Amino acid sequence: MEQTATKQTINIDDGDPPLIRKDMPFCMSQSIPDPGAPKRSRASSETSRRGRVAKFRKTYFPDVTKEMWDDWHWQVSHRITTLSQISRFLTLTAEEQQALEHAQSGFPFSVTPYYLSLIDPSDPNSALRKSVVPSILESFTSPGESEDPLHEENTSPVPGIVHRYPDRALFLTTSFCSVYCRYCTRSRLVGGHTEPLESHWKAAIEYIRNTPAIRDVIISGGDPLTLSDEKIEWLLKEITSIKHVEIVRIGTKVPMVLPQRITANLLRILKRYKPIYLSVHCTHPDEITEESSKACNSLADAGVVMGSQTVLLKGVNDSVPTLMELYHRLLKVRIKPYYLFQCDPISGSAHFRTTVDEGKELIRGLRGFTSGYAIPQYVIDTPGGGGKVPILPDYEVGRDENNLYLRNYEGKVYAYPDRAEEGTRN
């Protein structure tokens, strides 16, 4: 029988299953949070955020009523998109200033007043600020980076469709987002007007209709929830009328950046075409506000099943406490942490990317220290169009002819009897 030996001595713990005790040391991983470390007061943080939003409105939009502020059309039409506009709200760093001076030739900048109000103007290292305000570092292309690292265009049988997996198709319905994330995989596509993509809708739906293997359609973009109610309903009606389509998913960041868009009429539409699954793009716990929580709970009440997609970003969310707080907050608003993506090597993304080993350490720091519901699958969407590949820390440490040896969250090793033959009767 072939055996795989470990490269280290294995000390098997044959005692009772481990229980958390005050004197119990944690696994030797720098990523794992110290239980004795001071924790941010959630109540004071939320109170401070609400106060900042109120002050932001009073300072910069004194004549705007609450009804106007809560209107998603108002939010979209008053997006901040230029250097002169953002300079009213933030004292820009040199890197931000340089990037915005050349914004016309690069990836566009846009942020809603609501989302900008969540950013602490006195903190140039604010996580939300880094994720949406351009930096001149975007203009430097590092080895291995490209505009389309996932080769989506090579798996596009008709315009608007990416068909990489046998039973799933990605339907790119719009190039518009209310807020442009600086690490966007489709930065080559988003930022223009929507008509060119909309002109492909009928051909894309015909492709889905004529491809019986497709049972799962992901409506994405851009952000499809920035489309009008009428267009969203037309898309859902057309796609769900195809007999072999079992699941419709919508990829969106709207609940986090434009929660005002989750209106009663939109909820009625989504409820009409359920089951609808929503893949919500969430970056940082500061996005889980009173407004976004209300939007998410309304979606859940309407029968929408939600999972989160988070991109791992250096200096933004690359710590165990940050991710743990994000995932706990998401579960409270009924969003299941689904994917933690290694940042794609798009052009100009090197300043955002951690190493994969750092990503594995973050997962190691979550596993065992919070519930399984709060732990997403860490994946790399492989460059070249190979699809998503799950990445795990090394929990399997070896095997012999009788056992598989597994390391738990404390760093202890346990034996599992990995034998196929039947035992003898007692």
C-alpha positions, 0 to 999 in steps of 0.5 A, a space after each residue: 500500500 502506498 504511503 505518504 509520510 509527513 515531513 515532521 514528527 506528528 504528536 497525536 492528541 488522543 484525549 477528549 476533543 479540545 474545549 476553549 479554556 482560559 489557559 489554552 494557547 491559540 495556534 501559532 499563527 500571527 493572523 489569529 486575533 488575540 482574544 485579549 486584544 481591545 475590541 472596537 465598540 460596535 455601538 460607539 462605532 455605529 453612533 459615530 458613523 450615523 453622526 458623520 453621515 448627518 454632519 455630511 448631509 448638513 455640511 454639503 447638502 443643506 438644502 437636500 431633504 431626507 426624501 431626496 437623500 433617500 431617493 436612489 435617482 437623486 443619489 445616482 444623479 449627484 455622484 461625485 466624479 471629478 477632481 474638483 468635486 471630490 476636493 470639496 469633501 476630502 483633502 487629497 493625498 499626492 497619489 490621489 491628486 495625480 490619479 484624478 488629474 489623469 482620470 479621463 485617460 484611465 478607469 473612471 471615478 464615481 462615488 455616491 454621496 451616501 457612500 462618500 458620507 461613510 468615509 472619514 475625511 480625516 483618515 487618508 488610510 480609510 479602508 473605504 476610501 482606498 477602495 473607491 478613490 483612485 491612486 496613481 499606483 493604478 497607472 503602474 502595470 506589474 508582471 503578470 497583470 493584464 486588462 482581461 486576466 480571466 480571459 473572459 473575452 475568449 469564452 464569450 460565444 456572443 456579446 454579453 455572455 461569458 460561458 466558462 462553465 458547462 451549466 452556468 453563463 454570465 450575462 453582462 447586462 450593463 457597463 454602469 456602476 454607481 460606485 467604481 471599485 478601484 480593483 474591478 476585474 472588469 475595469 476594461 468594460 465599465 464606465 461607459 454608457 449602457 446602450 451597447 450592452 443593452 443592444 446585445 440583450 436579445 442575442 444573449 438571451 437567445 444564446 441561453 435559450 438555445 443552450 439547454 446545458 445552461 441551468 444557472 444564469 448570473 446577471 452581472 455587469 457593471 451593476 444590474 441593480 442600477 437598471 430601471 425596474 422595467 428593464 430588470 423585470 424584462 430581463 427576469 421575465 425573459 430568462 425565467 421563461 426559459 425552461 432549462 434555467 433553474 437558477 437566476 443570480 444577480 451580482 451587485 454592490 448596490 445594497 452597500 453603496 446605494 441601499 436606497 435602490 432597494 425600493 418596495 417596487 423592486 422588491 415586488 419584482 424580485 419576489 415575483 421571479 423567485 428563486 432569486 439569488 443575490 451575490 452581494 459584493 461586500 468589502 469592509 464592515 463599515 459598509 454594514 450601516 443602518 441603511 444597508 442593513 435595512 436594504 438587506 433585511 428587506 431583500 431577505 424578507 422578499 425571499 431573496 437568498 443572499 451570499 457575499 463576495 469579498 475581494 481580499 485587499 491589502 490595507 483594506 480588509 487583510 486582517 482576521 479581526 476585520 474579516 471576522 467583523 465583516 462576516 459576523 455583520 453580514 450574517 446578522 443581515 442574513 447574508 452568508 459569506 460565500 467567496 473570499 477572492 484573491 485579488 485578480 491581477 488586473 492592470 495596476 492592481 499590485 498595491 491591492 494584492 496580498 500573497 496567497 500565503 497571507 490569504 491562507 493564514 487569514 482563513 486559518 485565523 477564522 477556522 475554529 474561532 468563529 462559526 462555519 457559517 461565517 467562513 467563506 471559501 477562499 478562491 483564486 479565479 485563475 488567470 487564463 480562464 481556468 475558473 475558480 480554484 479553492 485554496 485552503 491552509 494545509 490541514 492535511 499533514 500526512 498519512 500512513 497505511 492506517 490513518 490520515 493526519 489532520 491539524 486542527 485550529 489549535 495546531 494539534 494533530 489528530 488521526 482519522 482512520 482512513 481505511 476502506 476495508 470493513 471491520 470485523 463483527 464484535 
